[in-house]
Amino acid sequence: MSETPTPCLSVVVPAYNEEATLAGVVKKLSELPQLLEIVIVDDCSRDRTAEIAERLAAAESRVRVARHSRNSGKTEALKTGFAMTRGEIVIVQDADLEYDPSEIPGVIKPILEGHADVVYGSRFLVRKATRVLYFYHFLANKVLTFSSNMLTNLNMTDVETGYKAFRGEIIRNMIIKSNGFGFEIEVTAKIAKLGCRVYEVPMSYYGRTYEEGKKIRMRDGLQAFWLVLRFNLFCGLPSSFRQIPQIGRTRPSQIIVQPPASDNGANDSLKLAVANDSQQAR
């Protein structure tokens, strides 16, 4: 019988009107070797996202679903998802497939090896596959990252990246106060205050245009500049965490266990659910 690492990874998937891609994202996530659970948070979508999420949960026991009664923004969806996680490692996976789930093992590797408390996947390190899109988005990201670095004293290259992985106790204890797309700036400020060991790893980026469903707008960028000041200058460590996590602990357990006997059946059911959703989306 084959051996697999102990499941230790919780993946939080915030979703809003992502009926075309959600099933494909979950299928790829289900193939990750360290996967413990996938937590989908539907932010009151107006399409079939909630229906698809429930179908995926019925087909795969590791998928859990929460749904907001009103649209509250990505940060609120993440807060809901983080509170539901149980894994030693927690990562964010957007539901739009701009980031490839097959690259997650490379993102969480520094945590698994005991080197990092937090890892960001950067679109601007040694370049992998990256779709060429909006210059002004690129420029705004660079300015935001520079501004954040000035106040955190971190040498990040991409604070706005969607791939952020944390030791579970860090993100579950963090008090998140921002809204909309403010999470990226707030979390960066707070892990800096905590003194986390932060790593970046290169990753691919398959961006979307606004016509294809991209949601971030100019007002979100303007808000981010204010949040750089707010969470770096006007927010202390005691008000950033419910309980201050320990930093520099040993790596997550890597005990070898046998996979559950029901995994193959669950995967077959998930493949069928994905196939059905793909046909309906056409």
MARNU-881412 format. One record per residue (C-alpha): residue number from 1; residue in three letters; x, y, z. Coordinates in pm, whole numbers, plus 50000, padded with zeros to 5 digits. Last residue first. Layout:
MARNU-881412
- NUM,ALA,X,Y,Z
...
This chain:
MARNU-881412
- 282,ARG,47897,52519,47873
- 281,ALA,47858,52557,48250
- 280,GLN,47621,52260,48270
- 279,GLN,47878,52025,48116
- 278,SER,48153,52146,48348
- 277,ASP,47925,52100,48649
- 276,ASN,47854,51737,48557
- 275,ALA,48223,51661,48499
- 274,VAL,48321,51817,48832
- 273,ALA,48056,51615,49016
- 272,LEU,48172,51294,48845
- 271,LYS,48536,51367,48933
- 270,LEU,48432,51430,49293
- 269,SER,48249,51099,49312
- 268,ASP,48556,50915,49179
- 267,ASN,48774,51101,49428
- 266,ALA,48545,51002,49713
- 265,GLY,48551,50639,49605
- 264,ASN,48929,50641,49587
- 263,ASP,48961,50806,49928
- 262,SER,48733,50559,50111
- 261,ALA,49014,50338,50243
- 260,PRO,49170,50632,50419
- 259,PRO,49534,50693,50318
- 258,GLN,49796,50511,50529
- 257,VAL,50000,50729,50758
- 256,ILE,50350,50875,50760
- 255,ILE,50417,51123,51040
- 254,GLN,50531,51459,50900
- 253,SER,50417,51671,51191
- 252,PRO,50435,52047,51131
- 251,ARG,50781,52205,51172
- 250,THR,50923,52299,51508
- 249,ARG,50831,52635,51660
- 248,GLY,50990,52960,51546
- 247,ILE,50713,53191,51664
- 246,GLN,50467,53129,51946
- 245,PRO,50123,53275,51882
- 244,ILE,50000,53581,52078
- 243,GLN,49640,53512,52176
- 242,ARG,49350,53712,52035
- 241,PHE,49595,53877,51797
- 240,SER,49629,54225,51644
- 239,SER,49518,54434,51943
- 238,PRO,49816,54321,52152
- 237,LEU,50056,54378,51856
- 236,GLY,49969,54744,51804
- 235,CYS,49760,54919,51539
- 234,PHE,49791,55286,51447
- 233,LEU,50120,55302,51255
- 232,ASN,50145,54976,51059
- 231,PHE,49778,54883,51039
- 230,ARG,49645,55229,50959
- 229,LEU,49928,55351,50737
- 228,VAL,49926,55053,50500
- 227,LEU,49546,55053,50531
- 226,TRP,49528,55403,50379
- 225,PHE,49730,55286,50077
- 224,ALA,49505,54978,50044
- 223,GLN,49191,55191,50027
- 222,LEU,49324,55359,49714
- 221,GLY,49391,55021,49558
- 220,ASP,49041,54899,49641
- 219,ARG,48896,55218,49491
- 218,MET,49075,55136,49163
- 217,ARG,48891,54805,49131
- 216,ILE,48944,54435,49216
- 215,LYS,48683,54206,49057
- 214,LYS,48833,54021,48758
- 213,GLY,48554,53833,48580
- 212,GLU,48662,53757,48225
- 211,GLU,48561,54103,48100
- 210,TYR,48765,54253,48383
- 209,THR,49066,54063,48250
- 208,ARG,49195,53752,48419
- 207,GLY,49540,53661,48546
- 206,TYR,49716,53327,48507
- 205,TYR,50001,53380,48753
- 204,SER,50285,53138,48813
- 203,MET,50479,53120,49135
- 202,PRO,50811,53219,49287
- 201,VAL,50859,53163,49663
- 200,GLU,50858,53421,49941
- 199,TYR,50951,53353,50303
- 198,VAL,50847,53513,50632
- 197,ARG,50976,53411,50975
- 196,CYS,50717,53589,51187
- 195,GLY,50813,53884,51406
- 194,LEU,50462,53941,51540
- 193,LYS,50462,54301,51418
- 192,ALA,50565,54179,51071
- 191,ILE,50286,53919,51073
- 190,LYS,50048,54203,51155
- 189,ALA,50153,54441,50879
- 188,THR,50135,54171,50614
- 187,VAL,49793,54057,50736
- 186,GLU,49653,54408,50706
- 185,ILE,49786,54474,50357
- 184,GLU,49651,54154,50202
- 183,PHE,49324,54157,50398
- 182,GLY,49206,54492,50265
- 181,PHE,49030,54346,49959
- 180,GLY,48683,54429,50090
- 179,ASN,48703,54469,50466
- 178,SER,48962,54536,50736
- 177,LYS,48944,54425,51101
- 176,ILE,49120,54089,51115
- 175,ILE,49211,53975,51467
- 174,MET,49476,53706,51414
- 173,ASN,49448,53395,51629
- 172,ARG,49333,53169,51346
- 171,ILE,49603,53312,51117
- 170,ILE,49890,53240,51354
- 169,GLU,49762,52909,51494
- 168,GLY,49737,52764,51144
- 167,ARG,50094,52824,51036
- 166,PHE,50038,53047,50741
- 165,ALA,50026,53032,50361
- 164,LYS,49956,53331,50137
- 163,TYR,49886,53288,49766
- 162,GLY,49669,53575,49640
- 161,THR,49962,53811,49600
- 160,GLU,49909,54172,49705
- 159,VAL,50224,54189,49919
- 158,ASP,50447,54107,49619
- 157,THR,50824,54170,49636
- 156,MET,50870,54166,50013
- 155,ASN,51182,54313,50175
- 154,LEU,51037,54350,50525
- 153,ASN,51097,54664,50730
- 152,THR,50723,54675,50808
- 151,LEU,50681,55050,50743
- 150,MET,50897,55094,50434
- 149,ASN,50804,54747,50313
- 148,SER,50435,54841,50302
- 147,SER,50508,55149,50092
- 146,PHE,50727,54948,49854
- 145,THR,50460,54677,49821
- 144,LEU,50194,54937,49754
- 143,VAL,50411,55111,49494
- 142,LYS,50490,54782,49319
- 141,ASN,50127,54672,49324
- 140,ALA,50015,55006,49182
- 139,LEU,50267,54973,48898
- 138,PHE,50157,54620,48810
- 137,HIS,49791,54721,48822
- 136,TYR,49872,55022,48602
- 135,PHE,50051,54798,48351
- 134,TYR,49742,54577,48308
- 133,LEU,49788,54230,48159
- 132,VAL,50070,53998,48054
- 131,ARG,49992,53647,48180
- 130,THR,50267,53501,48393
- 129,ALA,50429,53157,48355
- 128,LYS,50732,53148,48588
- 127,ARG,50938,53452,48668
- 126,VAL,51215,53445,48921
- 125,LEU,51052,53673,49179
- 124,PHE,50767,53900,49070
- 123,ARG,50455,53684,49096
- 122,SER,50537,53600,49456
- 121,GLY,50384,53318,49658
- 120,TYR,50390,53435,50019
- 119,VAL,50502,53207,50302
- 118,VAL,50439,53245,50676
- 117,ASP,50592,53069,50978
- 116,ALA,50901,52964,50787
- 115,HIS,51204,52732,50809
- 114,GLY,51042,52426,50968
- 113,GLU,51057,52206,50658
- 112,LEU,50679,52200,50628
- 111,ILE,50669,52578,50655
- 110,PRO,50932,52624,50380
- 109,LYS,50741,52369,50164
- 108,ILE,50404,52549,50183
- 107,VAL,50446,52744,49859
- 106,GLY,50613,52462,49666
- 105,PRO,50335,52220,49760
- 104,ILE,50082,52487,49650
- 103,GLU,50204,52492,49288
- 102,SER,49947,52234,49170
- 101,PRO,49676,52473,49294
- 100,ASP,49745,52705,48996
- 99,TYR,49673,53071,49072
- 98,GLU,49444,53278,48849
- 97,LEU,49214,52976,48884
- 96,ASP,48908,53189,48979
- 95,ALA,48831,53031,49317
- 94,ASP,49114,53207,49501
- 93,GLN,49321,52973,49716
- 92,VAL,49425,53092,50063
- 91,ILE,49655,52869,50268
- 90,VAL,49637,52727,50621
- 89,ILE,49899,52499,50777
- 88,GLU,49852,52305,51101
- 87,GLY,49500,52234,50978
- 86,ARG,49173,52284,51166
- 85,THR,48998,52553,50962
- 84,MET,48649,52691,51028
- 83,ALA,48760,53025,51175
- 82,PHE,48988,53079,50875
- 81,GLY,48693,53038,50637
- 80,THR,48468,53296,50801
- 79,LYS,48754,53546,50820
- 78,LEU,48840,53473,50456
- 77,ALA,48483,53543,50344
- 76,GLU,48488,53868,50542
- 75,THR,48811,53967,50364
- 74,LYS,48671,53882,50021
- 73,GLY,48364,54103,50041
- 72,SER,48038,54105,50240
- 71,ASN,47774,53986,49991
- 70,ARG,47471,53889,50196
- 69,SER,47352,53567,50360
- 68,HIS,47709,53438,50362
- 67,ARG,47756,53071,50280
- 66,ALA,47982,52811,50440
- 65,VAL,48098,52487,50279
- 64,ARG,48322,52197,50379
- 63,VAL,48514,51974,50135
- 62,ARG,48717,51686,50284
- 61,SER,48423,51444,50254
- 60,GLU,48414,51476,49875
- 59,ALA,48096,51419,49669
- 58,ALA,47851,51592,49902
- 57,ALA,48092,51881,49948
- 56,LEU,48125,51917,49571
- 55,ARG,47748,51931,49535
- 54,GLU,47725,52196,49806
- 53,ALA,47989,52406,49631
- 52,ILE,47813,52370,49295
- 51,GLU,47485,52495,49441
- 50,ALA,47658,52788,49612
- 49,THR,47841,52888,49291
- 48,ARG,47528,52868,49073
- 47,ASP,47504,53244,49006
- 46,ARG,47420,53536,49236
- 45,SER,47692,53458,49486
- 44,CYS,47629,53530,49854
- 43,ASP,47997,53522,49955
- 42,ASP,48037,53146,49913
- 41,VAL,48304,53028,50156
- 40,ILE,48466,52701,50050
- 39,VAL,48677,52525,50314
- 38,ILE,48893,52250,50164
- 37,GLU,49026,52000,50416
- 36,LEU,49323,51792,50527
- 35,LEU,49536,51809,50212
- 34,GLN,49902,51707,50249
- 33,PRO,49925,51516,49918
- 32,LEU,49737,51771,49705
- 31,GLU,49500,51596,49461
- 30,SER,49183,51738,49618
- 29,LEU,49310,52087,49539
- 28,LYS,49304,52019,49166
- 27,LYS,48943,51895,49177
- 26,VAL,48844,52185,49402
- 25,VAL,48978,52441,49154
- 24,GLY,48804,52273,48862
- 23,ALA,48473,52271,49048
- 22,LEU,48504,52641,49129
- 21,THR,48591,52758,48776
- 20,ALA,48272,52837,48581
- 19,GLU,48045,52885,48884
- 18,GLU,48271,53156,49027
- 17,ASN,48014,53421,49120
- 16,TYR,48181,53502,49454
- 15,ALA,48413,53247,49610
- 14,PRO,48656,53250,49901
- 13,VAL,48851,52920,49903
- 12,VAL,49029,52840,50230
- 11,VAL,49271,52547,50203
- 10,SER,49356,52356,50522
- 9,LEU,49677,52154,50509
- 8,CYS,49791,51901,50773
- 7,PRO,49708,51561,50628
- 6,THR,49978,51319,50753
- 5,PRO,50213,51242,50467
- 4,THR,50120,50956,50231
- 3,GLU,50213,50589,50207
- 2,SER,50120,50353,49925
- 1,MET,50000,50000,50000
